Amino acid sequence: MKDTHTKGDTIMDGIHEDLESSGISDVKRNNGWTSPVYSRSCQRIIDPKILSENRCIGVFSDLSETGFYKILRTQVHQRMEAMGWKTIMVTSLRSGEGKTLTAINLSLVFAKEYSRTVLLVDSDLKKQDIHAYLGISSEQGLADYLEAGRDLADLIIWPCIEKFTFISGGQPVQDATELMGSPRMKALVTELKARYHDRYIIFDVPALLEGADALVFLPLVDGVIVVTQAGTTSRNDIVKGLSLIPQEKMLGFVLNKWQDYRLKQEKNGPGSMRAFIGKARALFKKKGASS
């Protein structure tokens, strides 16, 4: 598959990823899928040991924890396909609830599907640390595209994981709200959605209740995943967060560190666990959110 856009067509003319059939396994040919070769993306080599240490487990199929992300992938994929969506915003209610790690692992398991490529965009401009989780140095990121007009093709990194690319790096931007809602950002999201029919674009966005960045960016994406943390995220925060997200965009919640919390609750007795589950189900049902 070749990109047929001519130079000067759009703001994304710098991106041109040649999709060649060389080196594709017979299994994937038989399934009607030709994996891309990212000839213009910046190539980096990932150390599996660093991925494991940083809990980027989506590449390790033999781990039981990866199965949870595959379940999440299936649920999200079914909704995305039914709606014809391509863009996902992953956020949390407060910092430290695991949104970035969720965005990374969801992207990695999506890349394992035969029929999808994934672009993960580090849109938390105050941190920009996805590349650090992956153990890769990067001096340029989304802000360099939005502020300095850098060619986006120079910012896309291919870490030699099939069908997975990402953008992350550069200096943190403390006052990022204007960039998140800028015409250049809006044009970027629109172009990415239109350019490749078989690509999901996943945006890691700042916490919903800790500034305006996520709220400004929210109208630009198709669906939203909210990451919460068992035993940490408060009921009030969930109510506030749900009030800010249009119901039709809500893909669902991810409850992070559930296993640890469950073990703790079981030590306090089965009644404590039943009470927690009952309250959570009642809250999500009342707000009309999927879980």
Protein Blocks (a to p, Z undefined) as FASTA:
>chain_A
ZZfbdehkammlmpccdddfehiafklmmnopacdddfkbccddddfklmmmnopaklmm
kbmklmmmmmmmmmmmmmmmmnopabdcdddfbehiopmmmmmmmmmmmmmpmkbccddd
dfbfknopmlmmnopacfbdfklmmmnopafklmpccehighiacdeedjddfblmlmmm
gmklmmmmmmmmmmpmkbccddddddfklcjklmmmmmmpmbdcddddehkacfklmmmm
mmmpcfklmnbdcdehklmmmmmmmmnojklmmmmmmmmmmmmmmnopaZZ
